[in-house]
Amino acid sequence: MLLHNRNIIRVAKGDSVANCIILKMCYDYAVVKFEGKEYRIAYDVIDEVVGHELLVSIE
């Protein structure tokens, strides 16, 4: 899986699934934006890349 800043990723942990935007990648975790807040998440909870923020329609 190739990860880049501004990718929209699907995060799966237990029964919870959410789409987040990668803001910054660090050695042990990624900083993501979800519902206007920033969170640190481990790479092992990233399920898949579902798109790129710059390619998403704003309509």
C-alpha positions in Angstrom: 0.0 0.0 0.0 1.4 3.4 -1.0 0.7 6.2 1.4 1.2 9.9 0.7 0.1 13.1 2.5 -3.4 14.1 1.7 -4.5 10.5 0.9 -7.9 9.6 2.1 -7.6 6.3 4.0 -10.0 3.9 5.6 -9.2 3.2 9.2 -10.6 0.0 10.7 -10.4 -0.8 14.4 -12.8 -3.4 15.8 -16.3 -2.6 14.5 -15.4 1.1 13.8 -14.6 2.2 10.3 -13.8 5.8 9.3 -12.4 7.7 6.4 -9.5 10.1 7.4 -7.1 12.3 5.6 -3.4 11.8 6.2 -1.7 15.1 7.2 1.7 13.8 8.1 3.5 10.5 8.2 6.0 9.7 11.0 8.1 6.6 11.7 5.6 4.8 14.0 2.3 6.5 13.2 0.4 8.8 10.8 -1.3 12.1 11.8 -4.8 12.1 10.4 -7.6 14.5 10.2 -11.1 13.2 11.2 -14.1 15.4 11.8 -12.0 18.6 12.1 -9.6 17.1 14.7 -6.1 15.6 14.4 -5.3 12.2 15.7 -2.2 9.9 15.7 -2.9 6.4 14.5 -0.7 3.3 14.1 -0.1 2.1 10.5 -1.6 -1.3 11.3 -5.2 0.1 11.6 -5.1 1.6 8.1 -7.3 -0.7 6.0 -6.9 0.9 2.5 -6.4 4.0 0.5 -9.7 5.2 -0.8 -8.7 8.4 -2.7 -6.8 11.6 -2.6 -8.2 14.8 -1.1 -7.4 16.9 -4.2 -9.4 14.6 -6.4 -12.6 14.6 -4.3 -15.5 16.6 -5.7 -16.6 19.4 -3.4 -20.2 19.4 -4.6 
